[in-house]
Amino acid sequence: MDLTRHFSRNRPSLFGVVVGTSLCAALIAAASANAANLSEWTAQLPAQDGSSWTDFKVKSKKNQRTKKFNPVAIKKVSVAFLELKCSDQEPTQTSFTWGQLKAGGGLPEQIPVRDRKFSFSHSGGYETGDGPFKFTFTFSGRVPRNGPPTGTLRYTTTFPRLTAPPYDPGPDPENPAPVPPSTWVQARCDSGSLGWTGKRLPPGTL
């Protein structure tokens, strides 16, 4: 009896196992993709030089009854070069990511979307040697069935800043009055409520 031919005919095919495993993995990946997806968005923010923006992702899940995707969460929010007006008349800018906001603790992984709307507010801060740093970030909006997401954003903060008093030449420009020393003040800064409209980004941009 030709045992070589017998075992060749009856042993399982390694190629078949590999193909079967790959097919299962592909089916699982396809099922996951059909169950949820992520879209990526950017939105320009009002600024004097037009260089302020916010980026975020919208997570959607498929409704098993209607077979349509509905938004369920906002993820990975970031803000870049946001311009703030301050009480000491010295403007400033700020930039931050969701990870940096989370570093202070008490922040969820994502912002829930209910009835296509979302609203989020987070406050944090810490003490410095020259005074407290505090902030509040609010981000709200709507993800319509058709068209881009829209909403508003606002960032307020107080922090210590070294300021110099205005120069006073006095009555005699050739003999100006002494300039008082610089002092630390608590600057209060506010972006104001800024409207935004999202613009779709190619997958994998963020």
BALOBA-1460 file (C-alpha; in Angstrom, 3 decimals):
// residues 206
<rec num="1" residu="m" x="0.000" y="0.000" z="0.000"/>
<rec num="2" residu="d" x="1.289" y="3.456" z="-0.920"/>
<rec num="3" residu="l" x="1.204" y="5.192" z="2.503"/>
<rec num="4" residu="t" x="2.542" y="8.428" z="1.046"/>
<rec num="5" residu="r" x="-0.441" y="8.759" z="-1.257"/>
<rec num="6" residu="h" x="-2.804" y="7.681" z="1.571"/>
<rec num="7" residu="f" x="-1.621" y="10.429" z="3.980"/>
<rec num="8" residu="s" x="-1.475" y="13.031" z="1.219"/>
<rec num="9" residu="r" x="-5.088" y="12.305" z="0.397"/>
<rec num="10" residu="n" x="-6.387" y="12.346" z="3.990"/>
<rec num="11" residu="r" x="-4.355" y="14.943" z="5.906"/>
<rec num="12" residu="p" x="-5.928" y="18.443" z="6.229"/>
<rec num="13" residu="s" x="-4.678" y="21.053" z="3.815"/>
<rec num="14" residu="l" x="-2.612" y="23.805" z="5.466"/>
<rec num="15" residu="f" x="-3.629" y="26.116" z="2.627"/>
<rec num="16" residu="g" x="-7.285" y="25.453" z="3.419"/>
<rec num="17" residu="v" x="-6.742" y="26.277" z="7.096"/>
<rec num="18" residu="v" x="-4.965" y="29.535" z="6.235"/>
<rec num="19" residu="v" x="-7.646" y="30.557" z="3.743"/>
<rec num="20" residu="g" x="-10.407" y="29.661" z="6.221"/>
<rec num="21" residu="t" x="-8.773" y="31.671" z="9.012"/>
<rec num="22" residu="s" x="-8.222" y="34.675" z="6.756"/>
<rec num="23" residu="l" x="-11.828" y="34.517" z="5.560"/>
<rec num="24" residu="c" x="-13.122" y="34.449" z="9.147"/>
<rec num="25" residu="a" x="-10.957" y="37.437" z="10.067"/>
<rec num="26" residu="a" x="-12.192" y="39.344" z="7.021"/>
<rec num="27" residu="l" x="-15.826" y="38.566" z="7.879"/>
<rec num="28" residu="i" x="-15.318" y="39.745" z="11.474"/>
<rec num="29" residu="a" x="-13.658" y="42.955" z="10.287"/>
<rec num="30" residu="a" x="-16.456" y="43.563" z="7.789"/>
<rec num="31" residu="a" x="-19.088" y="42.994" z="10.483"/>
<rec num="32" residu="s" x="-17.325" y="45.477" z="12.781"/>
<rec num="33" residu="a" x="-17.092" y="48.037" z="9.987"/>
<rec num="34" residu="n" x="-20.789" y="47.606" z="9.271"/>
<rec num="35" residu="a" x="-21.651" y="48.031" z="12.959"/>
<rec num="36" residu="a" x="-19.772" y="51.322" z="13.494"/>
<rec num="37" residu="n" x="-17.666" y="53.843" z="11.610"/>
<rec num="38" residu="l" x="-15.761" y="57.065" z="12.211"/>
<rec num="39" residu="s" x="-15.877" y="60.208" z="10.093"/>
<rec num="40" residu="e" x="-13.293" y="62.975" z="10.487"/>
<rec num="41" residu="w" x="-14.046" y="66.698" z="10.473"/>
<rec num="42" residu="t" x="-12.366" y="70.087" z="10.759"/>
<rec num="43" residu="a" x="-13.991" y="73.475" z="11.321"/>
<rec num="44" residu="q" x="-12.563" y="76.958" z="10.938"/>
<rec num="45" residu="l" x="-13.021" y="79.232" z="13.951"/>
<rec num="46" residu="p" x="-13.455" y="83.001" z="13.735"/>
<rec num="47" residu="a" x="-10.038" y="84.656" z="14.076"/>
<rec num="48" residu="q" x="-8.349" y="87.798" z="12.879"/>
<rec num="49" residu="d" x="-5.845" y="85.878" z="10.767"/>
<rec num="50" residu="g" x="-8.064" y="82.878" z="9.975"/>
<rec num="51" residu="s" x="-5.700" y="80.337" z="11.537"/>
<rec num="52" residu="s" x="-7.884" y="78.982" z="14.362"/>
<rec num="53" residu="w" x="-9.714" y="75.679" z="13.987"/>
<rec num="54" residu="t" x="-11.110" y="72.617" z="15.747"/>
<rec num="55" residu="d" x="-10.847" y="68.962" z="14.669"/>
<rec num="56" residu="f" x="-12.965" y="66.015" z="15.823"/>
<rec num="57" residu="k" x="-14.309" y="62.613" z="14.874"/>
<rec num="58" residu="v" x="-17.936" y="61.492" z="14.724"/>
<rec num="59" residu="k" x="-18.621" y="57.886" z="15.690"/>
<rec num="60" residu="s" x="-21.736" y="56.355" z="14.108"/>
<rec num="61" residu="k" x="-23.433" y="52.995" z="14.623"/>
<rec num="62" residu="k" x="-25.785" y="51.098" z="12.362"/>
<rec num="63" residu="n" x="-29.391" y="50.776" z="13.463"/>
<rec num="64" residu="q" x="-30.237" y="47.104" z="13.037"/>
<rec num="65" residu="r" x="-33.882" y="47.906" z="12.297"/>
<rec num="66" residu="t" x="-33.475" y="50.752" z="9.815"/>
<rec num="67" residu="k" x="-29.998" y="49.698" z="8.563"/>
<rec num="68" residu="k" x="-28.937" y="53.360" z="8.702"/>
<rec num="69" residu="f" x="-25.958" y="54.853" z="10.534"/>
<rec num="70" residu="n" x="-26.740" y="57.225" z="13.402"/>
<rec num="71" residu="p" x="-24.186" y="59.395" z="15.267"/>
<rec num="72" residu="v" x="-23.538" y="58.207" z="18.826"/>
<rec num="73" residu="a" x="-20.400" y="60.063" z="19.984"/>
<rec num="74" residu="i" x="-17.863" y="62.822" z="19.329"/>
<rec num="75" residu="k" x="-14.223" y="61.763" z="19.789"/>
<rec num="76" residu="k" x="-10.687" y="63.199" z="19.746"/>
<rec num="77" residu="v" x="-11.598" y="66.893" z="19.902"/>
<rec num="78" residu="s" x="-8.655" y="69.264" z="19.460"/>
<rec num="79" residu="v" x="-8.391" y="73.052" z="19.177"/>
<rec num="80" residu="a" x="-5.547" y="74.961" z="17.543"/>
<rec num="81" residu="f" x="-4.464" y="78.597" z="17.855"/>
<rec num="82" residu="l" x="-7.684" y="79.764" z="19.498"/>
<rec num="83" residu="e" x="-7.544" y="83.537" z="19.979"/>
<rec num="84" residu="l" x="-8.598" y="84.948" z="23.375"/>
<rec num="85" residu="k" x="-9.372" y="88.494" z="24.498"/>
<rec num="86" residu="c" x="-8.064" y="89.252" z="27.991"/>
<rec num="87" residu="s" x="-8.871" y="91.647" z="30.822"/>
<rec num="88" residu="d" x="-5.328" y="93.046" z="30.868"/>
<rec num="89" residu="q" x="-5.706" y="94.077" z="27.209"/>
<rec num="90" residu="e" x="-2.988" y="91.614" z="26.144"/>
<rec num="91" residu="p" x="-4.493" y="89.018" z="23.773"/>
<rec num="92" residu="t" x="-3.276" y="85.428" z="23.860"/>
<rec num="93" residu="q" x="-3.721" y="82.104" z="22.054"/>
<rec num="94" residu="t" x="-4.258" y="78.550" z="23.240"/>
<rec num="95" residu="s" x="-4.119" y="75.081" z="21.676"/>
<rec num="96" residu="f" x="-4.986" y="71.711" z="23.212"/>
<rec num="97" residu="t" x="-5.967" y="68.129" z="22.430"/>
<rec num="98" residu="w" x="-8.454" y="65.778" z="24.054"/>
<rec num="99" residu="g" x="-5.550" y="63.920" z="25.627"/>
<rec num="100" residu="q" x="-4.280" y="67.108" z="27.260"/>
<rec num="101" residu="l" x="-7.747" y="67.833" z="28.651"/>
<rec num="102" residu="k" x="-7.925" y="64.278" z="30.003"/>
<rec num="103" residu="a" x="-4.609" y="64.717" z="31.818"/>
<rec num="104" residu="g" x="-6.443" y="66.677" z="34.516"/>
<rec num="105" residu="g" x="-8.799" y="63.767" z="35.187"/>
<rec num="106" residu="g" x="-12.576" y="63.474" z="35.214"/>
<rec num="107" residu="l" x="-12.954" y="63.470" z="31.439"/>
<rec num="108" residu="p" x="-14.838" y="60.771" z="29.462"/>
<rec num="109" residu="e" x="-13.369" y="59.000" z="26.459"/>
<rec num="110" residu="q" x="-15.969" y="60.599" z="24.204"/>
<rec num="111" residu="i" x="-18.898" y="63.018" z="24.131"/>
<rec num="112" residu="p" x="-22.250" y="61.238" z="23.743"/>
<rec num="113" residu="v" x="-24.596" y="62.261" z="20.925"/>
<rec num="114" residu="r" x="-28.332" y="61.931" z="21.607"/>
<rec num="115" residu="d" x="-31.019" y="62.770" z="19.065"/>
<rec num="116" residu="r" x="-28.171" y="64.027" z="16.849"/>
<rec num="117" residu="k" x="-27.197" y="66.677" z="19.425"/>
<rec num="118" residu="f" x="-24.294" y="66.904" z="21.855"/>
<rec num="119" residu="s" x="-23.302" y="69.284" z="24.654"/>
<rec num="120" residu="f" x="-20.102" y="69.162" z="26.681"/>
<rec num="121" residu="s" x="-18.479" y="71.351" z="29.334"/>
<rec num="122" residu="h" x="-15.288" y="70.664" z="31.262"/>
<rec num="123" residu="s" x="-13.431" y="72.764" z="33.843"/>
<rec num="124" residu="g" x="-9.970" y="72.234" z="35.290"/>
<rec num="125" residu="g" x="-6.875" y="73.921" z="36.578"/>
<rec num="126" residu="y" x="-4.013" y="73.860" z="39.041"/>
<rec num="127" residu="e" x="-2.053" y="76.126" z="41.379"/>
<rec num="128" residu="t" x="1.139" y="77.886" z="40.349"/>
<rec num="129" residu="g" x="3.629" y="79.836" z="42.404"/>
<rec num="130" residu="d" x="2.161" y="83.102" z="41.129"/>
<rec num="131" residu="g" x="-1.524" y="82.252" z="41.277"/>
<rec num="132" residu="p" x="-4.120" y="79.744" z="40.040"/>
<rec num="133" residu="f" x="-4.628" y="78.622" z="36.465"/>
<rec num="134" residu="k" x="-8.248" y="77.738" z="35.690"/>
<rec num="135" residu="f" x="-10.186" y="77.061" z="32.499"/>
<rec num="136" residu="t" x="-13.614" y="76.035" z="31.199"/>
<rec num="137" residu="f" x="-14.116" y="74.506" z="27.754"/>
<rec num="138" residu="t" x="-17.582" y="74.107" z="26.243"/>
<rec num="139" residu="f" x="-18.335" y="72.348" z="22.961"/>
<rec num="140" residu="s" x="-21.823" y="71.694" z="21.626"/>
<rec num="141" residu="g" x="-23.488" y="71.061" z="18.313"/>
<rec num="142" residu="r" x="-25.637" y="68.937" z="16.076"/>
<rec num="143" residu="v" x="-24.891" y="66.196" z="13.562"/>
<rec num="144" residu="p" x="-27.701" y="66.410" z="10.966"/>
<rec num="145" residu="r" x="-28.901" y="63.548" z="8.831"/>
<rec num="146" residu="n" x="-27.774" y="65.455" z="5.767"/>
<rec num="147" residu="g" x="-25.043" y="68.078" z="5.700"/>
<rec num="148" residu="p" x="-22.070" y="68.840" z="7.963"/>
<rec num="149" residu="p" x="-22.053" y="69.083" z="11.777"/>
<rec num="150" residu="t" x="-22.508" y="72.580" z="13.192"/>
<rec num="151" residu="g" x="-22.193" y="74.064" z="16.657"/>
<rec num="152" residu="t" x="-20.474" y="76.464" z="19.031"/>
<rec num="153" residu="l" x="-17.246" y="76.465" z="21.028"/>
<rec num="154" residu="r" x="-16.053" y="78.603" z="23.934"/>
<rec num="155" residu="y" x="-12.928" y="78.671" z="26.090"/>
<rec num="156" residu="t" x="-12.456" y="80.854" z="29.172"/>
<rec num="157" residu="t" x="-9.469" y="80.970" z="31.483"/>
<rec num="158" residu="t" x="-7.807" y="82.873" z="34.321"/>
<rec num="159" residu="f" x="-4.059" y="82.657" z="34.886"/>
<rec num="160" residu="p" x="-1.189" y="84.718" z="36.353"/>
<rec num="161" residu="r" x="0.626" y="86.947" z="33.901"/>
<rec num="162" residu="l" x="3.506" y="89.364" z="34.492"/>
<rec num="163" residu="t" x="2.501" y="92.812" z="33.292"/>
<rec num="164" residu="a" x="4.330" y="96.115" z="33.097"/>
<rec num="165" residu="p" x="2.459" y="99.349" z="33.804"/>
<rec num="166" residu="p" x="2.092" y="101.742" z="30.857"/>
<rec num="167" residu="y" x="5.025" y="104.054" z="30.263"/>
<rec num="168" residu="d" x="4.401" y="107.533" z="31.647"/>
<rec num="169" residu="p" x="6.767" y="110.232" z="30.334"/>
<rec num="170" residu="g" x="5.542" y="112.698" z="32.980"/>
<rec num="171" residu="p" x="5.364" y="116.472" z="32.476"/>
<rec num="172" residu="d" x="8.965" y="116.626" z="31.254"/>
<rec num="173" residu="p" x="9.794" y="114.135" z="28.449"/>
<rec num="174" residu="e" x="13.502" y="114.628" z="29.121"/>
<rec num="175" residu="n" x="13.019" y="113.632" z="32.770"/>
<rec num="176" residu="p" x="10.357" y="110.883" z="32.712"/>
<rec num="177" residu="a" x="8.720" y="109.642" z="35.869"/>
<rec num="178" residu="p" x="10.135" y="106.406" z="37.330"/>
<rec num="179" residu="v" x="8.468" y="103.324" z="35.895"/>
<rec num="180" residu="p" x="6.907" y="101.131" z="38.635"/>
<rec num="181" residu="p" x="8.054" y="97.502" z="38.708"/>
<rec num="182" residu="s" x="6.180" y="94.795" z="36.821"/>
<rec num="183" residu="t" x="3.570" y="92.867" z="38.800"/>
<rec num="184" residu="w" x="1.722" y="89.552" z="38.548"/>
<rec num="185" residu="v" x="-1.983" y="89.890" z="37.791"/>
<rec num="186" residu="q" x="-4.762" y="87.359" z="37.214"/>
<rec num="187" residu="a" x="-5.624" y="87.772" z="33.562"/>
<rec num="188" residu="r" x="-9.147" y="86.753" z="32.599"/>
<rec num="189" residu="c" x="-9.390" y="85.613" z="28.978"/>
<rec num="190" residu="d" x="-12.365" y="84.564" z="26.857"/>
<rec num="191" residu="s" x="-12.750" y="83.372" z="23.281"/>
<rec num="192" residu="g" x="-16.431" y="84.280" z="23.272"/>
<rec num="193" residu="s" x="-19.025" y="81.909" z="21.815"/>
<rec num="194" residu="l" x="-17.713" y="80.878" z="18.398"/>
<rec num="195" residu="g" x="-19.883" y="79.262" z="15.759"/>
<rec num="196" residu="w" x="-18.419" y="76.553" z="13.534"/>
<rec num="197" residu="t" x="-19.396" y="74.385" z="10.558"/>
<rec num="198" residu="g" x="-17.574" y="71.130" z="9.908"/>
<rec num="199" residu="k" x="-15.747" y="70.195" z="6.725"/>
<rec num="200" residu="r" x="-15.235" y="66.495" z="5.950"/>
<rec num="201" residu="l" x="-11.661" y="65.206" z="5.938"/>
<rec num="202" residu="p" x="-10.325" y="62.139" z="4.141"/>
<rec num="203" residu="p" x="-10.177" y="59.002" z="6.361"/>
<rec num="204" residu="g" x="-6.937" y="58.726" z="8.299"/>
<rec num="205" residu="t" x="-6.251" y="62.490" z="8.349"/>
<rec num="206" residu="l" x="-6.585" y="62.874" z="12.125"/>
